[in-house]
Amino acid sequence: MRAHPMVGDVLLAVLLLLVDLLFLVARAAPGEGQRWYVAIPLDLAMVGPVAFRRKYPVVTAYVILLMTVPHSALELGVGSATASCVALYTVVVYVGRRQAALYLAAQAVISVVQMWAGWSPQGWAPLLFIGLVFALCWVLGEFVGARRAYHAEMEARLHLLETERDQAGRIAVAEERGRIARELHDVVAHAVSVIVVQADGASYALRSSPELAERAVRTISETGRQALTELRRLLQVLRDEEVAGEPRIPQPTAESLADLAERVRTAGVPVELSVEGTLAELPAGVSLGVYRIVQESLTNTLKHAGQGARAEVRVRRTENLVDVEIVDDGAGKARELVPGPDLPGGNGVIGMRERAHLFGGILQVGPRPGGGWRVHASFPARLDP
């Protein structure tokens, strides 16, 4: 019935037709023929529209209303009153109170006119009883209509929740891919910069200083292996695969800055690292952000500052703030200052700025007056839940 509601409406129309025919046969006097050729077409015209009550509720209701006039005038049975009640219930449920009130008013006007004109010999008592039945049908229609509206609202909310869940999933995937892309950029840029600088140094010192060339080649090997390890970890996240028996490599943290500075020193850029306060209890995202910003800044120094450049990293941890500053002297080359503390920069600067803003921090990037470059970032030491 729920899949094909018209089947139930057809059965209801057939039931009303049978009731009218039985009423007609029961009122027949012995030996007196009934006006079946008039009664049956009128009964069909009266109850037939009930089969279409859900598809065309208003049209069905007014067709039934028009057919009640000859049907009740000829006293062909209770089909007119029953069909009218069904029509009123249908309009209340499927259309609304306003159309139902208009239909009920038209029904009342026609009934009163029939009584005054003498077309309906039933009397006022049956009319009052039918009015009570109409009121009951209205109340029942209100109840069923409210339940239908509730179910429709629940279905709409469930559909909206499913849409929001899918959208949230897509946003989360996009954010995760963006984060992985930033990690890949930092890993590859740092490793390739170190490898290129060390390879150039090894080619220059290959004949004059074999020991120096051997140390440079060893640095290239170690840097390449470390980069491959980090790349493998990130690509496993993208593939959503987990190799059995292979341990996960943890993300670097702010406590790994000493190792980072040592690798950059080995690559040829003297780095002075100064840390005030403990970095052990920082939130994981903030700790990784500090490490990546220092790594990107030192990589840029390695690529752009030139031979003889020096870098200084200062990290200061207070109760509520982590302050990070990376400066280099650019091998003593002065730069023309550009107004404004924030420069657009390439992907590396954009990634550093996103890391800082993600955790409510700030980032300032720009040249120094005496030459070189300065990167300054501030992070909250605690993240609000």
C-alpha angles and dihedrals in degrees: 000000000000092000093046108023093171089069090063091047091052090051090050091051091049090049092052090048092052091049091052092048092049089049089051093050093045092055094049113114118227111275092004117116118224125227092254093154087062100033099051097051091046091048091050091048090048101048099026095081089057087078089065098040096116096044097045106015099164096043091046092050095052094044088054089046092055092047093052091072099067093029095057093037090059092042093232095161144283093300094101094056094041094048090048091053090050090049092050092049091049094051092049092050102040105027112023147253097290096058090040091054091049090049092048091049091051090048091051093048093050092047093051092046090051091051094049093045092048093239092126112051093185096100134223098290095064088045091056090047091052088050090056089049090051090052090051090050090051092052092046090049091051090052095048092042091052090051091049091050090048093051091046090051091048091050091049091050092048090050090049091049091050090049092048091047091052091046091049089050091052091048091049091050091049092049092048092049090049090051091049090048090055090048091050091049093051094046096045096041093050096044096045092047092052092045093050094048093046092046091053091049092048092051091053094046098039095103104021098044114015092175092058091046091050091051090050091051090049090052090050090052094049093045092049093050092049091048091049090051092053092044091051091052093050094045090051088058090052092049092042089227129138118198111223114244095008113117121231115250109228121233116259116258138199088270088067093065092101091058090046092051090049092053092050090049089053089051090059108267115108108228125193112202122198121181124182117190130004122302096188099098101044119128110268095245094048092047092051091045092054091050094047094047091051090045093050092046094050090045090055089049090051092050103038111020095071134215117332095025120142129204134203126200120195121184120181123184121197129172095276106013142055112203119195126186127177120183134172131186095226089228088296095300112144118223132208109252118240116210116250132046096247120063121191096232127168131291092298094057091043090052092049091049092050091050091051096045092045090068097036096265134128133235130203121188127178149116123286121239095239095043135284132062137286130205119185125181134173125197131183109250090217129041120216113238 
